Amino acid sequence: MIDCILPRSPLKADSTRENLLGYDHTNTLTSVSNLGSVLFRQAKYKEAEAMHRRALEARGKVLRRKHPEVLASVNNLSLVLDNRGKHQEAETMHRRALEVER
């Protein structure tokens, strides 16, 4: 009965992964980022921003600055910020990604 042990909501799944692997494990952070993307597509921009900020902050501590997952987090956060009308901060994030790629 696998169904009995699987979480029924994405938020619960994120919490379960965090409990098993740890707050800053790369797989946990992938789940956090994925949840942020789902929230973004649902136009839940405030919640999406929180998830993407969390992913970026933790990935920045665990991975090197030029790591593709860090750059993806920068990009994801900048898209959310732009949709929330935080255009200056979004531009800053995009420029940050460009500087790292050079």
PLY file of the C-alpha trace (Angstrom):
ply
format ascii 1.0
element vertex 102
property float x
property float y
property float z
element edge 101
property int vertex1
property int vertex2
end_header
0.00 0.00 0.00
2.31 2.74 -1.23
-0.65 5.13 -1.39
-0.81 5.15 2.41
2.67 6.58 2.88
2.78 9.12 0.06
1.89 12.73 0.89
-1.30 13.97 -0.72
-0.29 17.58 -1.42
2.76 19.23 -3.01
3.41 21.24 0.17
3.36 18.05 2.21
5.69 16.38 -0.30
8.12 19.28 0.02
7.98 19.03 3.80
8.51 15.25 3.71
11.52 15.55 1.41
12.94 18.24 3.67
12.54 15.99 6.71
14.20 13.06 4.98
17.03 14.80 3.15
17.47 18.10 4.96
16.63 21.74 4.35
19.53 22.45 1.99
19.85 19.12 0.16
19.91 19.70 -3.60
16.90 17.40 -4.14
14.91 19.32 -1.53
15.82 22.57 -3.24
14.73 21.20 -6.60
11.34 20.42 -5.05
11.16 23.93 -3.58
11.98 25.44 -6.97
9.44 23.21 -8.74
6.77 24.23 -6.25
7.65 27.87 -6.92
7.17 27.26 -10.65
3.77 25.63 -10.09
2.68 28.54 -7.91
3.89 30.96 -10.59
1.77 29.24 -13.25
-1.20 29.49 -10.90
-0.56 33.25 -10.62
0.23 32.88 -6.91
3.15 35.25 -7.31
3.72 36.11 -3.65
4.01 32.44 -2.70
6.10 31.70 -5.80
8.48 34.49 -4.87
8.94 33.05 -1.39
9.74 29.58 -2.78
12.18 30.90 -5.39
13.91 33.13 -2.84
14.31 30.15 -0.53
15.72 28.00 -3.34
18.13 30.72 -4.45
19.35 31.50 -0.94
19.98 27.86 -0.06
21.45 26.94 -3.44
23.77 29.93 -3.16
25.12 28.49 0.09
25.42 24.89 -1.11
26.53 25.31 -4.73
29.02 27.56 -6.45
27.81 30.88 -7.88
28.09 29.73 -11.51
26.28 26.43 -10.97
23.37 25.98 -13.44
20.88 25.43 -10.60
21.89 28.72 -8.98
21.51 30.52 -12.30
18.11 28.85 -12.85
17.03 30.08 -9.42
18.15 33.62 -10.27
16.15 33.45 -13.50
13.06 31.96 -11.85
13.04 34.61 -9.16
13.50 37.42 -11.68
10.47 36.22 -13.67
8.30 36.23 -10.56
9.56 39.65 -9.52
8.75 41.05 -12.95
5.21 39.66 -12.77
4.79 41.22 -9.32
5.73 44.62 -10.71
9.13 44.64 -9.01
10.82 45.55 -12.26
13.99 47.11 -10.84
14.73 44.09 -8.67
13.93 41.78 -11.61
16.37 43.69 -13.80
19.04 43.45 -11.11
18.57 39.68 -10.93
18.79 39.32 -14.72
21.97 41.39 -14.76
23.37 39.24 -11.96
22.82 36.13 -14.07
24.51 37.78 -17.06
27.53 38.82 -15.01
28.00 35.30 -13.68
27.79 33.80 -17.16
30.65 35.94 -18.46
0 1
1 2
2 3
3 4
4 5
5 6
6 7
7 8
8 9
9 10
10 11
11 12
12 13
13 14
14 15
15 16
16 17
17 18
18 19
19 20
20 21
21 22
22 23
23 24
24 25
25 26
26 27
27 28
28 29
29 30
30 31
31 32
32 33
33 34
34 35
35 36
36 37
37 38
38 39
39 40
40 41
41 42
42 43
43 44
44 45
45 46
46 47
47 48
48 49
49 50
50 51
51 52
52 53
53 54
54 55
55 56
56 57
57 58
58 59
59 60
60 61
61 62
62 63
63 64
64 65
65 66
66 67
67 68
68 69
69 70
70 71
71 72
72 73
73 74
74 75
75 76
76 77
77 78
78 79
79 80
80 81
81 82
82 83
83 84
84 85
85 86
86 87
87 88
88 89
89 90
90 91
91 92
92 93
93 94
94 95
95 96
96 97
97 98
98 99
99 100
100 101
